[in-house]
Every structure is written in C-alpha cells, then in structure tokens.
Amino acid sequence: MTHWPEGYGRRMLTEVDSTNAEAQRLAGTLSGPAWICALSQTAARGRRGRPWASPAGNFAATLLMMPREEARVLALRSFVASLALYDAFVAATGRVDGLALKWPNDVLLNGGKVAGILLESLEPRRGSAHLAIGIGVNLVAAPAAEQVEPGALRPVSLLSETGVGVTPDEFLTLLAAAYALREASFVTYGFAAIREAWLARAARLGDIITARTGTADITGTFETVDQAGNLVLKTASGRQAIPAADVFFRGGGGDASGH
Ligand SMILES: O=C(O)CCCC[C@@H]1SC[C@@H]2NC(=O)N[C@@H]21
C-alpha cells in the first residue's frame, strides 16, 4: 500500500477552471509544497497555449512548490516530474512495457501520448518564486487523433491501452509518493541521477527526430539530453543544444523504449 508522502499538502477540488490557475491563486498562501487535484477542469491549458481536454475520470493536478533556486534549476523539475509520472504508471499497472518518455516531459504508452506536463514559474510572492507543475493524465479517455495537430502523436488512455482502471484519487497517491522520492534524489544528488534515469527511459534516443522551436525546424539524430536539460541533436551542420521545442518523430508513430 502506498502512503501519502510527508511534508506535502493535498487539496481535492470537484471542479476548477485549471489546477495551474488555482495554483497561481494559492501561491504565497501555503507554507509548503501541495498537490492541487481536480476531478474536472473547465479551462485546462496545455503547453504553448494549447487547450487540454480534461474530462471527469482523467487525472488533473498541479504540484505547487516554492524551492529557493535559480530559474535554470527550477526548470529541471520537468524531468523530475516526468520520471515520477513514469514511476506512477509502473506502480499502477505493474509493468514497464510500452512506457517511454518524450522530451521534454511527455509520457508515452504504446507510442501514443498518455500524459503531459505544463511547468509554469509564478511571480515571486513573499520573497520566493513559486513553481507550478501541472500534470494531465488520460486515465480513461483521450481526445481523437484528429483533434491534435498534424504530426503529433496520437493521444491514448491508460484504460484503452492496458485495460487498467485507476481513479484520479488513486493515481494522485501513487504520483505524489513517486514524486517525493525523485524530488529527494534531485535535492540530494542533483540532476545527474535524474538525467541518467530519464535517458534510460527516453523514446527514440539515437533516431532522427525533428525539433520545432517556433522559429525553425531542426532535424538531427537525438544524441542526448545535456546537463542543462537541453535536447541535443547531431545535425548536418553540427551538434545543436535546444532549450525549448516540440519534438516530432518520423512517421509520427513514436515507439517506446521498452525500458
Ligand atoms: O500540453 C501538454 O502536454 C501539457 C498538458 C498539461 C495539462 C495539465 S492538467 C492539470 C494542469 N492544469 C492545467 O490547466 N494544465 C495542466
């Protein structure tokens, strides 16, 4: 049986516009990290201003934290959180088959996107910056493939891919426990251990992929993720370290690392 981790608060909401928006409203009022979970969201947001479908039965939560760190260290929580998500899926299903991580922080199941993360840093309140790690998981339902942009991976749900039914409440406990462990590792040992574990679960490492940065499409061999969390591609014009982009796989399908 998984226990709720010590030191983390928990708020369960029936409905909210967005748990990240709620985190923003709560920033400065909490004395420690807290999970804000909602059974449904009416205005959930995804990365790059995209909407995120958040029907009842799926998981929606934001971890609000206030670590006293520089922005570049805060941003590495993207990897801490995606690893914890991976761990939570393993705990929920009892298997690693078909699970993989896609840079920067998506979780893939059987080549489709089953979970996404939206990391937002919030204006400093009472002296310390806040970080909102918003996590959405398609536990029971996923949008139709036509609803995502061309070339993006097909959305999948945990239920449709594995037959495993998990409630948002159960998933929150698994995720909070997994996150607390990965966070402790990050704080104690730094990014190196997180990076290594993340790379061992990475989808398409060594393959040719395309990173769309907003100003350019960069295609090259996915070599690694560097110490700063950048995606490193070996391209025809040399090695490029990319801090932010959407990644596209050839053929769109995207397989799993099978770690
Ligand atoms: O685009 C992505 O892949 C990130 C999706 C993040 C969605 C989650 S659901 C909980 C939290 N609240 C939001 O409004 N967004 C995040």
The ligand as an SDF file (V2000), in Angstrom:
LIG
                    3D

 16 17  0  0  0  0  0  0  0  0999 V2000
    0.4460   20.1670  -23.3650 O   0  0  0  0  0  0  0  0  0  0  0  0
    0.7740   19.3090  -22.5080 C   0  0  0  0  0  0  0  0  0  0  0  0
    1.2260   18.2150  -22.8320 O   0  0  0  0  0  0  0  0  0  0  0  0
    0.6510   19.6260  -21.0420 C   0  0  0  0  0  0  0  0  0  0  0  0
   -0.7190   19.3530  -20.5340 C   0  0  0  0  0  0  0  0  0  0  0  0
   -0.8640   19.6970  -19.0700 C   0  0  0  0  0  0  0  0  0  0  0  0
   -2.2950   19.5680  -18.6060 C   0  0  0  0  0  0  0  0  0  0  0  0
   -2.4040   19.6770  -17.1130 C   0  0  0  0  0  0  0  0  0  0  0  0
   -3.9570   19.1420  -16.4900 S   0  0  0  0  0  0  0  0  0  0  0  0
   -3.5580   19.7550  -14.9180 C   0  0  0  0  0  0  0  0  0  0  0  0
   -2.8670   21.0890  -15.1410 C   0  0  0  0  0  0  0  0  0  0  0  0
   -3.8430   22.1490  -15.2630 N   0  0  0  0  0  0  0  0  0  0  0  0
   -3.8270   22.7110  -16.4700 C   0  0  0  0  0  0  0  0  0  0  0  0
   -4.5640   23.6510  -16.8360 O   0  0  0  0  0  0  0  0  0  0  0  0
   -2.9020   22.1180  -17.2380 N   0  0  0  0  0  0  0  0  0  0  0  0
   -2.2040   21.0760  -16.5260 C   0  0  0  0  0  0  0  0  0  0  0  0
  1  2  2  0
  2  3  1  0
  2  4  1  0
  4  5  1  0
  5  6  1  0
  6  7  1  0
  7  8  1  0
  8  9  1  0
  8 16  1  0
  9 10  1  0
 10 11  1  0
 11 12  1  0
 11 16  1  0
 12 13  1  0
 13 14  2  0
 13 15  1  0
 15 16  1  0
M  END
$$$$
